[in-house]
């Protein structure tokens, strides 16, 4: 009996020492990197304005598109852990996304097809965020972040029907910056004293990217025909990564 009590006491002391020596989430500055799944979606809209006798002055077309690919970012920030287990902090991330939306839109003119291909992709984004969180255990932190995303998009448009008829490709391009609110839910697990694992789920809904093309959108036509292209890009992302704490 005494041996059992001594063994139990030794085990309790050992476990207590391990618990005290285990890495814990603490106030710190940090840098890190994340990567994972990205789903991009939006409705591509086009408004063709032909100059043809008997044709409508505006012919609209739209199509919803989706794309699945990978995304990643690097980030730097800091947080403070209060005695009651709540956390407050913030960070800034720089991200890349490999998604793009592309679709041909048909604008029939007097029974003849007139296809324009619309394409948009994100070149990069920067997201400063504030964070509030709560410790569930000394090593596990759940958090919510609210950020403002500044994203640079590249848009391309070319007349498919004109290319098929003349054999020459006329492509139009423009770049634009759009802003979005970026809510994020996540968790962090302290793996080692200076390294932790992090996982996040986020959504980004950017303002509509709209471009008026008036640069002779149909080169074979002597008239000044125009085209308006627009899309409201949105993203759903699930990422995981590693943080290094100073």
N, C-alpha and C positions, 0 to 999 in steps of 0.2 A: 504494500500500500504506500509506504513512504517512498519507494522507488518510483511509483507511478506519479505521486505528487511532485517529486523532484523533476521528473521528466516533463510533466505538464508545465511546471513553472519555467523550466528551461526553454520550452517551446514558446511560451507566452513572451518571455523576455526576448527571444530571438525574433519573433514576429514583430514585436514592438520596435526593435532596433531597425528591422527592415523597413517598417512603415516610416520611421523617422528619417531614414536615409534615402527613401524613394524621392525622385524628383517631383517637385510641385510647381503648379502654375504660379507665377509671380509677376509683379510689376516689372516691365522691361521695355526697352526699345528692340525692334526686330526687323529683319529683312527676310524675304522668302520668295518662293515660286510655286505656281499652281498650273495644272493642265487638266483637260478633260473634254467632256462632250458639250457641243454647242448646237442648238436648233435655231435656225433663222427662218422667219416667216414674214409675209406681208402681201398686200394686194398691189400688183403692178397695174398702173393706169396709163392710158395713152389717149391723146386727143389730137387727131389729124385734121388739118384745115386745108383741104384741097381747093384749088382755084380752077374748077371745071364747071362749064355751063350745065345746069340741070342737077348738079350734085349738091348735097347739103353742105353748108359752110363749116360744119363741125361733125366729125365722125368719131365717136368714143368707143373704147374697148378696154376691158380689164380682165385680169386673171389672178387668182390667189396662188402663190408659190411657196414651197417649203424647201429647206436644205438642211442636211445633217453633216457635221464635220467636227474638227477638233479646234480647241481654243486654248490659249495659255496666257499667263501674265506674270510679271514680277511686281513685288510690292515692298513698301517700307513704311513703318509706323511705330506706334507705341501704345501701351495701355497701363492703367493703374488699377490694382486690385484692392478694394476696400476691405476692412476687417469683417464686414457682414457678408462677404462673398460676392458682392456686386463688382462689376468691372466697367470702366469707362475708358474709351480711347479713340483712335482714328488712324487711318493709313491712306496712302496714295498708291494706285496700281497703274501700270502701263501694260496694255494687253494687245494681242494679235488674234485674229479670227480667220479661219480658212474658208468660211462660208461665202456663197454668192447666190443671188437670185437672178435667173435669166429665163426669159420667155418671149416667143414671137407673138405679137398682137396684130390681129387682122382688122383693117379698116376698109371694107369693100366700097369702091367708088363706081357707081353705075354698073353693078354686077361684076366688076373686076376686082380680084383680091389685091390688097395692098398691105403687105406684111412689114412691120417694123420690129426688130429685135431689141428688147430692153434688158439691160444687165446692170446690177449694182452689187458692190461688195464693200466691206469695211476694210480700210487699210490699217487702222490702229485706233485705240481709244485710251483715254486717261480718265480715271475715276477716283476723285478724293471722297472719302467716306468718314462718317462718325460711327462709333460702335458702342453699344451697351450689352452687357452680358451678365451671366450668373454662374458661379461655380456649383456643379452638381456633386463633384468629389474634389479632393485636392489636386487631382490630375486631369479633370475633365471640365471644360468650360463651354457652355452654350451661349451663342451670341446672335444679335441682330444688328445689321449695318444698313445705313441709308446713305447712298452716295449720289453724286451728280456726274453722269457720264458725258464726256466730250469726245465725240467720235468723228473721224475723218472718213468719208465715203467717196468712192470713185464710181461714176455712172458712165455707161457707154450705150450708144444708140446707133444702129445702122439699118438702112433700108434693104430688106431682103429681096423684095420684088424688083427693085431697081438693079440690084446686083445680078439677079437672074436674067434680067432683060439685056443689060449692057455688058456684063462680065467684069465690071469695075466695082470695087468696094468703097463706099463712102461712109466713113465712121465718124461719129461725133462723140466727144468726151467732155466731162466736166467733173470737178471735185467740189465737195461741199462739207461743211462741219455741222453736225446736228447734236442736240443736247437731250438727255434722258434722265429720269429718276431711276436709280438702281437699288431696289431693296434686295437684301441678302440675308438668308438664314444659314447658320453654320455651327460647327463645333470644333474644339481644339483639344487634343490629347497630348499631355506632356510626356514625351518618350524618354528623353534624357535631360540632363540639367540644362543644356543649351539648345536642344532640338525638340520640336513638337510637330505633330501631324495635324493638318487642318483640312476640313471638307466643307464645301459651300454649295448652296443652290441659290441662283439669282435670276432676275428678270430685267431686261432693258427694253424700253419702248421709246424710240427716238422720234423726233419731230419729222414731219413729212419732207422728203427731199424732192423738190420740184424744179424743173428746168424748161424754159421756153426756147426752142430751137428755131431760129429764123434765118439760118445760113444756107438757104437753098437746099432744103431737105430732100428735094427730088431734082437732082442735077439735070436730068433730061427734059424737065419742064421749063418753059420760058417764064412761067409765072413764079411769084414768090410764095411758095407753099410753106406752111409752118407746122410744127409739132410740139405738143406739150407732154412731157413725161413726168410721172410722179409715183412715189412709193413711200410708205411709212414702215421702215425696217424695225423689226422686233427680234429679241433673242431670249432664249431660255437656256441656262447653262448650269451644268453640274461639274464641279472641279474638285480635285484633291491635290495637296501639296505638302511642303515642308517649310517650317519657319526656323530661323536661327536667332537666338536671343542674346543680346549683349548684357 
